[in-house]
């Protein structure tokens, strides 16, 4: 006769077995979240941002701007007049953050100015590119918005999150292309067929993203292999890529 299920003795799990089981279960939950296409994924990307906290910070900002501590507080009611639900606010905040991050550092105008000055000073394009990308790398290593952006990728299955990230990528690439084209023109270089300047911008951005993340995570071996304090492994790699994607323009195309 079969023993009733409630009377069966199940083997006791050890602490190590329980630990492994819990970690396996939690891993499945975490991984399942990356495939979440619901609106909850937008909230998850910015779950730490609460409307009450935002109104309190907005009140501090406006009072400091006016120099008047008794200025009326920003209320949650005024927020909900603009965004009926917190998820709506978080979705717009997502686009706001990605739009800010899409700006070039150094700026496009500053990059062009530095390239032109480098030519006038007899500086090689390699050093000119290292100078600009070095500043970009240093900025991203400490930029809090960039770190927040990295967290969005875990919720990229959601259409709104993916759209915001796509907007960021496209906007940044457009500006970066202008900067690289300015460098090409300044040093009488051109893209090596079949590469286009968009390929160059996309590849270098992808490379630097990896280096930014490794630096943030505290990985080692990121210094310049040649021991030059003005260079890093990241800028050495980027300059090498630039060299492989480009070539000297024909003499009849010289400025």
N, C-alpha and C positions, 0 to 999 in steps of 0.2 A: 504493500500500500504506500502511495506517495505521501511524503511528509508535507503538511500544509506549509505554504510559503512563509507564514508568520512565525513558524517554529523552526525553520531552517537556520542553521548557524552559518553565518558568512564569515570568511576568514578576516581576521583583524588586520588592518593596514598599519604598517610602521609609520613613524613620523616622516621618514624619507619618502615613502610611497605616497603619503598624503601630500607632502610638499610637491612632489613631481606631478601628482594629479591636479592639484590646484593651479600650478603654473601652466599645465597643459590646457586646462579649461579657460583660464584667463587669457592665454595666448589666442585661443579660438575666438573669444569675445572681441579682443582688440583687433584681430585681423578681419573679423566680420564687419567691424565699424568702417574699414577702408572701402567697403563696397556699398555703403549706405548712400542711397540717392535721395533720401527724404530731406525735408526742410530741417529736420533735427541735425543734419550734418553741418548746416550753416551755423547753427547755434553751438555745435560742438567745437567748431573752429575758433569761436570767440566766446566760449562758455564762461570765461572769467570776467567778461564785461557785463556789468549789470547797470540797468537804467538809473537806479538810485545813486550808484557810485558816480555815474557820468554827470548827473545833475549837480551833485556836490562839487565835483571838480570844475564843472562849467561855472558854478557860482563863484568859486575861488578865482577863476580866470577873469571873469567879468569885473569882479570887485577890485582885483589888482590892476586891471586895465584902466578902470575909472578912478582908482585911488580913493575909493569910497567903500568902507567896510559895511555900511548900512544899505547898500544898493540891494534891490529886491532879489531874492534867490530865484534861480531857475528851478521850475517845478517839474515833476514827472508828468503832470497834466499837459504842459506845453510840449513835452516830447511826444506824447501819444497823439497830439493833434497832427504831428508830422508823420510819425510812424505808428500805425494802429497796433502793431504787435512788436514785441522785442525782436523776433526773428527778422522783421522788415528792417529795423534799425541795424541789426548785425549784418544783414546782407549789404546795405549801403556802406556801412563802415568797412566791410571787406573790399569793396571797390575803391573806397577812398584811400585805404592803406596801399593797395596795389598800384594805384595811380601815383601816389607819392614815391613809391619805391622805384617806379619806372623812370624817374629822373636820373640823368647821367651824373656821376660823380667822378672826376670834376665835371662841371657843366659843359655843354657843347661849346659855348662861346669861349670858355676858359681853355678847353682842350685845343681848339683851333688856334687861339692866341699862343699857347705854349708850343705848338708844332711850328708855327711861323717863326717864333723867336729862336727855336732850336736850329732851324735852317740858317737863320741869320748869324747865329753864333757858331756855326760849323759843327754842331752836335749831330751825331749819327741818328738815323731813324730808330735804331735799336735802343739807344739811350733815351730818346724822346718818348718812345712807346713805354719803356720801363718806368719813366717818370710819371706818366699819366696813370698807367695800370697799377703802379705801386700805391698811389693815392687811393685809387678805387678799392684795392685789396684792403688797405688799412681801414678805410671807412666801413666796409661791409663787415669786418671782423668785430666791430664794436657797435654797429647800428642796431638799436633795439627793434626797429621795424623790420629789418631783414630777418632777424631771429623769429619774429612773430610770423612772417611770411612762410618760413620753412614749415611751420606747423600746419599751414593750410593744405599742404600736399596730401596729408593723411585723409582729408575729407574731399579729395578731388573727384570722387565718384558723383558727388552732387553737382547738377548742372550749373547752379549759380556760382559755386566755388570754382568749378572748372572754367566758367566764362570769365570770372575775375582774374584767374591766373593766366588765361589766354590773353586777356586784355593787357595784363602786365608784360607778358613776354613780347607781344607784338609792338607795344609802345616803346619798350626799352630797345628792341632790335632796330626800330626805325631811327631812333636818336643815335644809337651806337654806329649804325651804318654811315650816318653823316660824319661822325667823328673819324671813322676809319678812312672814309673817302677823302677827308681833308688831309689826313696823313699821307695817303697815296699821292694826292695832288702836290703836296708840299715837297715830297722827295722824288717826284717824277717816277712813281711806281704804278703798276697796274695789276689787276687780278690775273692769276695764272689760269688759263682755260682748263677745265670747264667751270672753275669756281667763280661765284659771284660774291659781291661784298656782303650779301646777306648770309652766305655760308660762313664767311670769316667771322662776322659778328656773332652768329649763333654758336659757332664752335668755341670761340674764346670765352663767351659768356658761360657756356657749359663747363669749360675747364675751370674757370675762376670760381663758379659756384661750388665745385667740388673742393677746391682749396679753401674757400671761405669756411665751409662746413668742417673740414678737417682741423683747421686752426681753432674754430670755436670749441670743438670737441677735445682740444688739447693734445692732438697727435704730434709726434715729433718728426724730425727729418724734413722740416719745411724751409730750412735756411738755404741760402744760395750755395750750391756745391763748390763754387769758385771762391767762396769766402768774402765776397764783396758785400759790405753792409748796406749798400744802396740797392741791392737786388735781393730777390727771394726765388725759391724754386718755382713759385707760381708765375712770376714775371719772366723767368728764363724760359719756361714752357710756352707761355703765351707768345713771346718773341719768336721762338722756334716755329710755332704754328704760323704766325704771320709771314715768316720768311718762306715757308713751304707753300703758302697760298698765293704768294705774290711774286712778281718779277719786275725787272727794270723796264720802263716804257721805251719804245723806239725813240731814237734821237729826234725824229721829226715831230714827236709829241711833247718835247721838252717845253717847259713854260717860257 
